[in-house]
Amino acid sequence: MLVHHFLDKYAAGAHMQVTPAAMKSLLHYEWPGNIRELENCIARAVTLGDHQLIDVADLPPAIRSEHSGGTSVPTAEAAAVSTTALADMERMTILRVL
């Protein structure tokens, strides 16, 4: 329910869907940041995704590795991807606001 609430908030009118694999990843993740982390995850997926479908690839690396059975400790490559994705999201948000 919360995923769909945040989809309505960040992609109003877009009718975005979440794939079963992505929903499974979201359900299996521990969410140490609670609801704020979930909200940020959905906002990130909406911003970086194709605005039609949210798949596992649109989720943050920590959630993807949790789904694949790996450890939740990010590797250097995952940290670099996450930092790059965050920088891209910040740039897109600033451009949208301007």
Order of alpha helices (4+ residues) and beta strands (2+ residues): alpha-beta-alpha-alpha-beta-alpha-alpha
